[in-house]
Amino acid sequence: MAQHTQLPLWRDAFELSVQIERAVQRFSRYHKYALGADLRSSTRLLLRAITLAARKDAIALHARREVILLAELIRCVQRAARVITQIYRPPLEVSPCSALP
């Protein structure tokens, strides 16, 4: 059995985890600790499930199903995060009219 870290799926999930960490840092405080925490924990669970799925025993079959469910969960939470961050984007700073030429 190859090391689970050599699997393309695991490497992609790890990269997703890193990207989500970076994205969550830009969330507002409320969303960082609510929605961001869900995203972070989901990616950690996904990495764990992929690691278990790489095994060749009965646990692996259950873990493969869990990988699929967790990937769908992350996709749903990402969509929600995208919509929420667009709604709560801070307004553009407008310069006063007196500053215009």
C-alpha atoms as a printed R data frame, in Angstrom:
    type eleno elety resid chain resno       x      y      z
1   ATOM     1    CA   MET     A     1   0.000  0.000  0.000
2   ATOM     2    CA   ALA     A     2   1.303  3.425 -0.928
3   ATOM     3    CA   GLN     A     3   1.532  6.126  1.674
4   ATOM     4    CA   HIS     A     4  -1.738  8.035  1.883
5   ATOM     5    CA   THR     A     5   0.142 11.331  1.487
6   ATOM     6    CA   GLN     A     6   1.228 10.201 -2.002
7   ATOM     7    CA   LEU     A     7  -2.373  9.867 -3.190
8   ATOM     8    CA   PRO     A     8  -3.479 12.678 -5.537
9   ATOM     9    CA   LEU     A     9  -6.811 12.888 -3.698
10  ATOM    10    CA   TRP     A    10  -5.086 13.421 -0.345
11  ATOM    11    CA   ARG     A    11  -2.743 16.052 -1.805
12  ATOM    12    CA   ASP     A    12  -5.705 17.902 -3.363
13  ATOM    13    CA   ALA     A    13  -7.625 17.752 -0.088
14  ATOM    14    CA   PHE     A    14  -4.580 19.066  1.777
15  ATOM    15    CA   GLU     A    15  -4.258 21.947 -0.703
16  ATOM    16    CA   LEU     A    16  -7.982 22.651 -0.260
17  ATOM    17    CA   SER     A    17  -7.435 22.744  3.493
18  ATOM    18    CA   VAL     A    18  -4.637 25.296  3.099
19  ATOM    19    CA   GLN     A    19  -6.734 27.442  0.738
20  ATOM    20    CA   ILE     A    20  -9.681 27.370  3.129
21  ATOM    21    CA   GLU     A    21  -7.429 28.464  6.004
22  ATOM    22    CA   ARG     A    22  -6.299 31.447  3.930
23  ATOM    23    CA   ALA     A    23  -9.842 32.310  2.879
24  ATOM    24    CA   VAL     A    24 -11.221 32.087  6.425
25  ATOM    25    CA   GLN     A    25  -8.613 34.591  7.606
26  ATOM    26    CA   ARG     A    26 -10.372 37.209  5.461
27  ATOM    27    CA   PHE     A    27 -13.832 36.485  6.920
28  ATOM    28    CA   SER     A    28 -15.438 38.865  9.372
29  ATOM    29    CA   ARG     A    29 -15.141 37.865 13.017
30  ATOM    30    CA   TYR     A    30 -18.668 36.443 13.142
31  ATOM    31    CA   HIS     A    31 -18.227 34.281 10.045
32  ATOM    32    CA   LYS     A    32 -14.653 33.341 10.940
33  ATOM    33    CA   TYR     A    33 -15.771 31.646 14.142
34  ATOM    34    CA   ALA     A    34 -19.024 30.189 12.819
35  ATOM    35    CA   LEU     A    35 -18.801 29.342  9.135
36  ATOM    36    CA   GLY     A    36 -14.999 29.280  9.126
37  ATOM    37    CA   ALA     A    37 -14.897 26.764 11.949
38  ATOM    38    CA   ASP     A    38 -17.250 24.484  9.987
39  ATOM    39    CA   LEU     A    39 -15.051 24.705  6.903
40  ATOM    40    CA   ARG     A    40 -11.861 24.032  8.858
41  ATOM    41    CA   SER     A    41 -13.256 21.037 10.716
42  ATOM    42    CA   SER     A    42 -14.758 19.607  7.527
43  ATOM    43    CA   THR     A    43 -11.431 19.673  5.718
44  ATOM    44    CA   ARG     A    44  -9.696 18.017  8.672
45  ATOM    45    CA   LEU     A    45 -12.351 15.294  8.688
46  ATOM    46    CA   LEU     A    46 -11.930 14.871  4.937
47  ATOM    47    CA   LEU     A    47  -8.172 14.348  5.298
48  ATOM    48    CA   ARG     A    48  -8.792 11.820  8.077
49  ATOM    49    CA   ALA     A    49 -11.365  9.952  5.987
50  ATOM    50    CA   ILE     A    50  -9.025  9.809  2.975
51  ATOM    51    CA   THR     A    51  -6.281  8.443  5.210
52  ATOM    52    CA   LEU     A    52  -8.608  5.705  6.470
53  ATOM    53    CA   ALA     A    53  -9.917  4.991  2.967
54  ATOM    54    CA   ALA     A    54  -6.365  4.236  1.799
55  ATOM    55    CA   ARG     A    55  -6.346  1.167  4.054
56  ATOM    56    CA   LYS     A    56  -7.295 -2.247  2.726
57  ATOM    57    CA   ASP     A    57  -9.752 -3.443  5.331
58  ATOM    58    CA   ALA     A    58 -13.402 -3.065  6.319
59  ATOM    59    CA   ILE     A    59 -12.796  0.377  7.786
60  ATOM    60    CA   ALA     A    60 -11.722  1.599  4.355
61  ATOM    61    CA   LEU     A    61 -15.114  0.889  2.769
62  ATOM    62    CA   HIS     A    62 -16.898  2.980  5.375
63  ATOM    63    CA   ALA     A    63 -14.264  5.710  5.053
64  ATOM    64    CA   ARG     A    64 -14.733  5.883  1.266
65  ATOM    65    CA   ARG     A    65 -18.403  6.630  1.755
66  ATOM    66    CA   GLU     A    66 -17.489  9.222  4.362
67  ATOM    67    CA   VAL     A    67 -15.100 10.909  1.898
68  ATOM    68    CA   ILE     A    68 -17.934 11.376 -0.568
69  ATOM    69    CA   LEU     A    69 -20.279 12.781  2.076
70  ATOM    70    CA   LEU     A    70 -17.649 15.139  3.487
71  ATOM    71    CA   ALA     A    71 -16.716 16.414  0.030
72  ATOM    72    CA   GLU     A    72 -20.372 17.251 -0.597
73  ATOM    73    CA   LEU     A    73 -20.631 18.950  2.806
74  ATOM    74    CA   ILE     A    74 -17.564 21.083  2.096
75  ATOM    75    CA   ARG     A    75 -18.972 22.048 -1.295
76  ATOM    76    CA   CYS     A    76 -22.241 23.192  0.313
77  ATOM    77    CA   VAL     A    77 -20.498 25.162  3.060
78  ATOM    78    CA   GLN     A    78 -18.182 26.781  0.490
79  ATOM    79    CA   ARG     A    79 -21.191 27.927 -1.530
80  ATOM    80    CA   ALA     A    80 -22.758 29.407  1.589
81  ATOM    81    CA   ALA     A    81 -19.496 31.128  2.512
82  ATOM    82    CA   ARG     A    82 -19.182 32.617 -0.960
83  ATOM    83    CA   VAL     A    83 -22.716 34.031 -0.856
84  ATOM    84    CA   ILE     A    84 -22.414 35.315  2.712
85  ATOM    85    CA   THR     A    85 -19.083 37.037  2.145
86  ATOM    86    CA   GLN     A    86 -20.489 38.761 -0.945
87  ATOM    87    CA   ILE     A    87 -23.524 39.973  0.994
88  ATOM    88    CA   TYR     A    88 -21.496 41.290  3.924
89  ATOM    89    CA   ARG     A    89 -18.672 42.805  1.908
90  ATOM    90    CA   PRO     A    90 -17.819 46.218  3.399
91  ATOM    91    CA   PRO     A    91 -18.965 49.193  1.306
92  ATOM    92    CA   LEU     A    92 -16.464 50.973 -0.872
93  ATOM    93    CA   GLU     A    93 -14.874 54.021  0.653
94  ATOM    94    CA   VAL     A    94 -16.146 57.140 -1.091
95  ATOM    95    CA   SER     A    95 -14.137 60.331 -1.104
96  ATOM    96    CA   PRO     A    96 -15.917 63.552 -0.152
97  ATOM    97    CA   CYS     A    97 -17.265 65.699 -2.993
98  ATOM    98    CA   SER     A    98 -14.962 68.576 -1.989
99  ATOM    99    CA   ALA     A    99 -11.973 66.444 -3.003
100 ATOM   100    CA   LEU     A   100 -13.199 66.237 -6.595
101 ATOM   101    CA   PRO     A   101 -11.547 68.582 -9.148
